[in-house]
Amino acid sequence: MPRLPARALLAAIALLAAPLPLVPWREWRAAQERLAGVLRASGGDLPPRVAADVRREPDPHRAAAVAATALLAAELDPRTAAGPGGAERQAAARALAARVLAARPAAWDAATVLGASTYLTWARGRDPRLLTSYASWEEPLLAALARGPGKREPRRFLAAAYLELWPALAPEKRAFAHRLLARAFRDHETFRALIGPWLAVAPSRAAVFALVPPRPEAWGELQGVLASRRDWEGATAAHARWRRSLRARLEADLAEAEDRLRGGDPEGARNLFLTVAARAEQGPGGADLLARVLALCPPGPAGAGVAGPLREQLGWVLDRCRLDGCPLSATAVRRLAGFCRNLRLEQSALATLAGGDLERAERIERRAPEWTEAWAPYLIEKARVLARRGRLEEAATALALVHITWDRSPFTWRARAELAHAAGDPAAAAAARQALAQLAASTWPATAWTWERGRARLAFLPDAPARGLQIRIDETPAEGAWVELRVDGGVAGRFPARRGETIPLRTPLSAGLHLLDLYTVAGGQALPGTVRLLQPPR
């Protein structure tokens, strides 16, 4: 931010030439000159916006409070706190604040500056008065809190001071600080600023979690802080609470969107509906919200901010369509695809096919320059649709175009089995069943995983129903990593991942075709290895 030297502030103040309603102009000008002199003597300089606020303020005491607050802010700003003149700025801030309080005892901002500036000066100088004469900084901040109960600044600074001094606080003072912190954390900016210091002094993870407000933003912030500290277990626990909090928020937002629609605000309703759709959990846990949105959302463009998440929602829906039937109706799939921007041709064609419009999907596919590997899911699904419609030669042609890398995929052999059954070809059907039987297993090696845009994916065919999976982690950074696992497109959770260890995933599995996805969320790339079924107990 550009800054204004003190002499430039003096020049700006000199431009005030009109009579002011609260004090005579000469008295006001004299007060402004004294204020500018204080700033100049302290080496202080104010940003242009603050200087303009000082110029406009008709009350000289309020102008002094604005200037004192700006001097304190300069000392709290990392960009300026390390510069020269800090002690002088704080001395000037305290002098101005004391002058304002003498004339305006109810000025909460001046009381905040007086207490905060005293604390900062003593803390940076390791002055023992920080503890021996703590009333000098604490009482002004408590007074500011009482005079401005709705203001976050005194509460935030007092809470920050208590956290810094936490080991030295008496039990009753800690109890008071705990209550203060709980109230301060209701403000998200304060939560972001102080959750790290609270983590450093809290006696347990349970104590940390107890003060987190019931908002998804707060739980999201906490899981990010924990992940940055490589506390994977804590981040995982916070993520679970984030999911529950987000669900409650989205249900409330969906109800508000419905109210807006009934109230005659279709644009506002659409924006809120699509925000819910973009943030809903990908998988069965969010499918009901997604279906309600797509049934009610008014037509119109989707904002750029939700375009990416909506494409991800479409991705898991199409995965489920390929596995065991779409979680949404054909109409809902078409609507979801219509809200997505910049779909790749193969995505658009597959979504159109899942939406029940084969002819339009074929028009899209004709725009493809070549049949790359990315087109395999579409061609396989197209072959299945054609086989069900009795268009057997076209189905066989579609399967012949599937990229060679998919030759051993269970998706490919399932489609071949369906085509052979539709064609009444016993030999081909037996060959396909045999191939599927050979692909069915209880263990899959690391080489069975495929990779796409940072996602590790395993398409697997269990040889029997199972109560879950064990995923071995072959490689991670030394500190471990944090990964998200998805089964059949749905989020199963986030888990700590360490080299050589296994992640137990207790998600019941049928004997049919399944997809397992692993995403590295934090900590560096995790490479999955062998996957084994967790067999049901005998």
QUISUL-V190273 format. One record per residue. N is the residue number from 0. SS is DSSP state (a for helix, b for strand, c for the rest). PSI is psi in degrees with one decimal (999 if undefined). D_CENTER is the distance of its C-alpha to the mean C-alpha in Angstrom with 1 decimal. Layout:
n	ss	psi	d_center
N	SS	PSI	D_CENTER
N	SS	PSI	D_CENTER
This chain:
n	ss	psi	d_center
0	c	130.5	27.6
1	c	147.6	31.4
2	b	152.8	33.5
3	b	119.6	36.9
4	c	158.3	39.8
5	a	-38.7	41.7
6	a	-30.1	44.8
7	a	-34.8	42.9
8	a	-39.4	41.7
9	a	-42.3	45.3
10	a	-38.8	46.3
11	a	-41.2	43.6
12	a	-34.9	44.9
13	a	-16.4	48.5
14	c	-12.7	47.6
15	c	110.3	47.5
16	c	4.3	50.9
17	c	146.8	50.7
18	c	142.5	51.8
19	c	148.5	49.0
20	c	-27.4	49.3
21	c	-34.8	48.5
22	c	156.7	50.8
23	c	151.3	53.6
24	a	-42.8	52.6
25	a	-41.0	54.6
26	a	-41.0	53.0
27	a	-44.6	49.5
28	a	-40.2	50.3
29	a	-41.4	51.7
30	a	-40.4	48.6
31	a	-38.4	46.4
32	a	-38.3	48.6
33	a	-41.0	48.3
34	a	-46.5	44.6
35	a	-35.7	44.6
36	a	-39.9	47.0
37	a	-45.1	44.8
38	a	-41.6	41.9
39	a	-42.3	44.3
40	a	-31.9	45.7
41	a	-5.7	42.4
42	c	13.0	41.3
43	c	148.5	38.4
44	c	144.0	37.0
45	b	146.1	34.7
46	b	151.5	32.3
47	a	-37.4	34.0
48	a	-42.0	31.9
49	a	-41.6	32.9
50	a	-39.7	36.5
51	a	-39.1	36.6
52	a	-41.3	35.5
53	a	-43.2	38.3
54	a	-38.7	40.8
55	a	-20.9	40.0
56	c	115.9	40.1
57	c	-20.0	43.6
58	c	117.7	43.6
59	a	-30.9	44.3
60	a	-39.0	42.8
61	a	-36.5	39.5
62	a	-40.6	39.6
63	a	-37.3	40.1
64	a	-40.9	37.1
65	a	-45.1	34.9
66	a	-41.3	36.3
67	a	-41.9	35.9
68	a	-39.0	32.2
69	a	-38.2	31.8
70	a	-40.0	33.6
71	a	-43.4	31.4
72	a	-36.9	28.2
73	a	-32.1	29.8
74	a	-23.0	30.2
75	a	-16.1	26.5
76	c	121.2	25.3
77	a	-24.5	25.0
78	a	-22.9	26.5
79	a	-16.1	29.7
80	a	-33.3	30.0
81	c	-5.1	31.6
82	c	175.7	34.1
83	c	159.3	37.7
84	c	11.2	38.8
85	a	-45.7	36.2
86	a	-41.3	38.9
87	a	-40.5	40.8
88	a	-43.6	37.8
89	a	-37.2	37.1
90	a	-42.8	40.8
91	a	-41.1	40.8
92	a	-42.9	37.8
93	a	-41.3	39.5
94	a	-43.7	42.8
95	a	-44.8	41.3
96	a	-41.7	39.4
97	a	-39.5	42.6
98	a	-42.0	44.6
99	a	-44.2	42.3
100	a	-32.2	42.3
101	a	-34.0	46.1
102	a	-28.6	46.3
103	c	79.1	43.3
104	c	-21.8	42.7
105	c	7.3	40.0
106	c	99.0	37.8
107	a	-35.6	34.5
108	a	-37.2	33.1
109	a	-39.2	36.2
110	a	-38.4	36.1
111	a	-46.8	32.5
112	a	-43.0	33.7
113	a	-48.1	36.7
114	a	-44.8	35.0
115	a	-41.5	32.0
116	a	-39.6	34.3
117	a	-45.1	36.7
118	a	-48.2	34.1
119	a	-45.5	32.7
120	a	-46.0	36.2
121	a	-38.4	37.3
122	a	-42.9	34.2
123	a	-27.2	34.4
124	c	6.2	38.1
125	c	40.9	38.0
126	c	125.6	40.4
127	c	-18.6	41.6
128	a	-17.2	41.7
129	a	-34.8	38.0
130	a	-37.9	39.1
131	a	-28.8	42.7
132	c	43.7	42.4
133	c	-23.2	38.8
134	a	-25.0	40.1
135	a	-32.6	40.4
136	a	-30.1	36.6
137	a	-44.2	35.5
138	a	-42.6	37.9
139	a	-37.9	36.9
140	a	-38.9	33.2
141	a	-38.5	34.2
142	a	-41.6	36.4
143	a	-39.1	33.7
144	a	-40.4	31.5
145	a	-36.5	34.5
146	a	-25.7	35.3
147	c	67.7	31.8
148	c	-22.9	30.2
149	c	1.2	27.5
150	c	136.0	26.7
151	a	-23.7	23.7
152	a	-51.9	25.3
153	a	-38.2	28.1
154	a	-42.1	25.9
155	a	-45.8	23.3
156	a	-40.2	26.1
157	a	-42.2	28.1
158	a	-42.1	25.3
159	a	-40.6	24.5
160	a	-45.0	28.3
161	a	-39.2	28.6
162	a	-38.9	25.9
163	a	-33.7	27.8
164	c	11.9	31.0
165	a	-46.8	29.8
166	a	-25.6	32.4
167	a	-4.6	35.2
168	c	140.7	34.4
169	c	157.7	36.9
170	a	-43.1	35.7
171	a	-32.6	36.2
172	a	-35.1	34.3
173	a	-40.1	31.3
174	a	-42.6	31.4
175	a	-43.9	31.4
176	a	-36.5	28.5
177	a	-45.1	26.5
178	a	-38.8	27.1
179	a	-42.2	26.3
180	a	-40.1	23.0
181	a	-40.9	22.0
182	a	-40.7	22.9
183	a	-33.9	21.2
184	c	-9.9	17.8
185	c	-23.6	17.8
186	c	123.8	17.1
187	a	-37.8	13.4
188	a	-38.5	14.7
189	a	-41.3	17.1
190	a	-46.0	14.8
191	a	-37.9	12.8
192	a	-32.1	16.4
193	a	-6.2	18.0
194	a	-32.9	15.9
195	a	-52.5	17.0
196	a	-35.2	20.7
197	a	-39.4	20.5
198	a	-34.6	19.4
199	a	-25.9	22.4
200	a	-13.0	25.0
201	c	142.6	23.9
202	c	-19.9	26.5
203	c	165.9	24.3
204	a	-36.7	20.9
205	a	-38.1	22.0
206	a	-37.7	22.8
207	a	-50.3	19.3
208	a	-30.3	17.7
209	a	-24.9	20.4
210	c	0.1	19.3
211	c	125.6	15.6
212	c	151.8	15.6
213	c	59.8	15.0
214	c	137.8	11.8
215	a	-31.6	8.5
216	a	-39.5	7.0
217	a	-45.5	9.5
218	a	-34.9	9.1
219	a	-40.8	5.5
220	a	-43.4	7.3
221	a	-44.3	10.2
222	a	-31.6	9.3
223	a	-41.7	8.3
224	a	-44.0	11.6
225	a	-39.6	13.5
226	a	-38.9	12.6
227	a	-23.4	13.8
228	c	7.5	16.9
229	c	25.0	17.5
230	c	80.6	17.6
231	a	-37.8	16.7
232	a	-43.5	18.2
233	a	-41.8	16.4
234	a	-38.1	13.0
235	a	-43.4	14.2
236	a	-40.3	15.5
237	a	-36.3	12.4
238	a	-40.0	10.5
239	a	-39.5	13.5
240	a	-33.7	13.3
241	a	-42.4	9.7
242	a	-44.4	11.2
243	a	-41.8	14.2
244	a	-41.1	12.6
245	a	-40.2	10.6
246	a	-44.9	14.0
247	a	-41.6	15.9
248	a	-43.9	13.9
249	a	-35.4	14.3
250	a	-39.9	17.9
251	a	-42.1	18.5
252	a	-37.5	17.1
253	a	-41.0	19.3
254	a	-38.8	22.2
255	a	-40.1	21.8
256	a	-40.0	21.7
257	a	-38.9	24.9
258	a	-41.7	26.4
259	a	-39.2	25.8
260	a	-43.5	27.4
261	a	-28.1	30.4
262	c	3.4	30.6
263	c	27.7	31.2
264	c	72.7	27.9
265	a	-35.6	27.1
266	a	-46.1	24.9
267	a	-39.0	22.7
268	a	-43.2	22.7
269	a	-44.4	21.8
270	a	-41.5	18.8
271	a	-40.2	17.5
272	a	-47.3	18.6
273	a	-29.8	16.8
274	a	-42.0	13.5
275	a	-45.5	14.1
276	a	-40.1	15.2
277	a	-32.7	12.3
278	a	-10.9	9.8
279	c	146.5	12.6
280	c	135.1	12.7
281	c	118.4	14.6
282	c	-174.1	18.0
283	a	-30.9	20.5
284	a	-22.1	18.2
285	a	2.2	16.8
286	a	-35.5	20.0
287	a	-39.8	21.7
288	a	-43.5	19.1
289	a	-42.9	19.2
290	a	-40.8	22.9
291	a	-40.9	23.3
292	a	-48.9	21.2
293	a	-21.8	23.4
294	a	-26.9	26.5
295	a	-23.2	26.1
296	c	127.7	24.1
297	c	149.9	26.6
298	c	156.0	27.2
299	c	174.5	26.0
300	c	148.2	23.7
301	c	139.7	19.9
302	c	156.6	18.0
303	a	-30.1	16.7
304	a	-22.3	13.1
305	a	-3.7	13.3
306	a	-47.5	15.8
307	a	-51.5	13.8
308	a	-33.9	12.0
309	a	-35.6	15.4
310	a	-38.2	17.1
311	a	-38.6	15.1
312	a	-44.0	16.1
313	a	-36.3	19.6
314	a	-47.0	19.6
315	a	-32.8	19.4
316	a	-44.6	21.8
317	a	-33.9	24.2
318	a	-44.9	24.0
319	a	-35.7	25.1
320	a	-38.1	27.7
321	a	-26.8	29.2
322	a	-63.8	29.2
323	a	27.3	30.7
324	c	140.3	30.4
325	c	140.0	27.7
326	c	-10.2	25.5
327	c	160.3	26.0
328	c	161.9	29.2
329	a	-38.2	30.5
330	a	-42.5	30.1
331	a	-38.6	26.4
332	a	-43.7	25.8
333	a	-41.5	27.7
334	a	-42.0	25.7
335	a	-45.0	22.3
336	a	-33.9	23.7
337	a	-27.7	25.1
338	a	-12.5	21.8
339	c	140.1	20.5
340	c	151.3	21.3
341	c	42.7	22.9
342	c	141.6	23.4
343	c	155.8	25.6
344	a	-44.0	29.1
345	a	-32.1	29.0
346	a	-45.6	25.7
347	a	-42.9	27.4
348	a	-43.8	30.6
349	a	-40.8	29.1
350	a	-41.0	27.2
351	a	-39.0	30.5
352	a	-44.7	32.4
353	a	-26.4	30.2
354	c	3.6	30.6
355	c	13.2	34.4
356	c	81.3	35.6
357	a	-41.9	37.3
358	a	-43.3	39.4
359	a	-36.3	36.5
360	a	-38.3	34.7
361	a	-33.2	37.9
362	a	-37.9	38.1
363	a	-42.6	34.6
364	a	-27.9	35.6
365	c	-13.3	38.7
366	c	-4.4	36.6
367	c	129.8	35.5
368	c	-30.2	37.4
369	c	163.4	37.6
370	c	84.6	36.6
371	c	174.1	34.0
372	a	-33.4	32.3
373	a	-20.6	29.3
374	a	-6.3	31.7
375	a	-48.4	32.7
376	a	-40.8	30.5
377	a	-48.2	31.8
378	a	-38.6	35.4
379	a	-45.5	35.4
380	a	-35.5	34.1
381	a	-41.9	36.6
382	a	-40.0	39.4
383	a	-43.4	38.6
384	a	-44.8	38.7
385	a	-38.6	41.9
386	a	-40.8	43.4
387	a	-27.9	42.9
388	c	1.3	44.6
389	c	10.0	47.5
390	c	73.9	46.9
391	a	-40.6	47.5
392	a	-39.6	48.6
393	a	-35.9	45.5
394	a	-43.4	43.3
395	a	-37.7	45.1
396	a	-42.9	44.6
397	a	-42.9	40.9
398	a	-32.2	40.8
399	a	-22.0	43.0
400	c	-7.2	40.5
401	c	136.9	37.7
402	c	144.6	36.9
403	a	-26.6	38.8
404	a	-13.8	35.8
405	a	9.7	35.2
406	c	-32.0	38.8
407	c	13.1	37.9
408	c	137.1	34.8
409	a	-26.3	35.3
410	a	-43.2	34.0
411	a	-46.0	36.9
412	a	-29.7	39.5
413	a	-43.6	38.4
414	a	-39.4	39.0
415	a	-38.6	42.3
416	a	-42.1	43.3
417	a	-38.6	42.6
418	a	-42.4	44.6
419	a	-40.1	47.5
420	a	-43.8	47.6
421	a	-32.6	47.6
422	a	-8.0	50.3
423	c	39.5	52.4
424	c	94.6	52.5
425	a	-38.8	53.1
426	a	-45.8	53.2
427	a	-37.6	49.9
428	a	-41.7	48.3
429	a	-40.7	49.6
430	a	-40.5	48.3
431	a	-40.3	44.8
432	a	-39.2	44.9
433	a	-42.2	46.2
434	a	-41.9	43.4
435	a	-37.8	40.8
436	a	-36.6	42.6
437	a	-30.5	42.5
438	a	-25.2	38.8
439	c	136.9	38.2
440	b	175.3	37.6
441	c	-6.6	36.1
442	b	140.1	35.0
443	b	133.4	33.3
444	c	171.0	33.5
445	a	-30.9	30.9
446	a	-11.5	32.6
447	a	-14.7	31.6
448	c	145.9	28.0
449	b	162.9	27.1
450	b	139.3	24.5
451	b	115.6	22.6
452	c	47.7	19.9
453	c	-1.3	18.7
454	b	130.5	19.0
455	b	129.4	21.9
456	b	137.1	23.6
457	b	116.8	26.6
458	b	120.2	28.7
459	b	156.0	31.0
460	b	99.3	33.9
461	b	144.2	34.7
462	c	-2.5	38.4
463	c	158.9	38.0
464	c	147.6	35.6
465	b	160.4	33.4
466	b	4.8	31.3
467	b	-160.5	28.5
468	b	157.3	28.0
469	b	121.9	28.2
470	b	116.0	26.3
471	b	140.7	27.7
472	b	116.2	25.7
473	b	-38.6	28.1
474	b	136.8	26.3
475	c	166.8	23.5
476	c	164.7	23.5
477	c	-34.9	25.7
478	c	-0.2	22.8
479	c	-174.0	21.4
480	b	175.0	18.1
481	b	123.7	15.2
482	b	154.2	15.4
483	b	132.6	14.4
484	b	137.5	17.5
485	b	137.2	18.2
486	b	123.1	21.7
487	c	38.0	23.2
488	c	-14.6	19.9
489	b	143.3	18.3
490	b	120.2	15.6
491	b	-18.9	17.9
492	b	177.5	15.4
493	b	145.5	14.3
494	b	147.2	17.2
495	b	142.0	18.7
496	b	125.7	20.8
497	c	145.3	23.9
498	c	130.6	26.7
499	c	-8.9	29.5
500	c	167.0	27.9
501	b	149.6	27.1
502	b	116.7	24.2
503	b	127.5	25.8
504	b	105.6	24.1
505	c	79.9	25.9
506	c	113.0	25.5
507	c	138.4	28.9
508	b	136.2	30.1
509	c	178.6	33.1
510	c	4.1	35.5
511	c	-169.6	34.1
512	b	140.0	32.0
513	b	161.2	28.3
514	b	136.3	25.4
515	b	124.6	23.3
516	b	141.2	20.3
517	b	123.2	18.8
518	b	134.4	15.7
519	b	120.3	15.2
520	b	-41.0	11.7
521	b	156.6	12.9
522	c	-2.6	16.4
523	c	160.7	18.3
524	c	130.4	19.7
525	c	133.9	21.0
526	b	118.1	24.0
527	b	154.1	25.0
528	b	-132.6	28.7
529	b	140.0	30.9
530	b	132.2	29.8
531	b	147.0	32.1
532	b	142.5	32.4
533	b	102.7	32.5
534	b	146.5	35.7
535	c	150.3	36.4
536	c	143.0	38.8
537	c	999	42.5
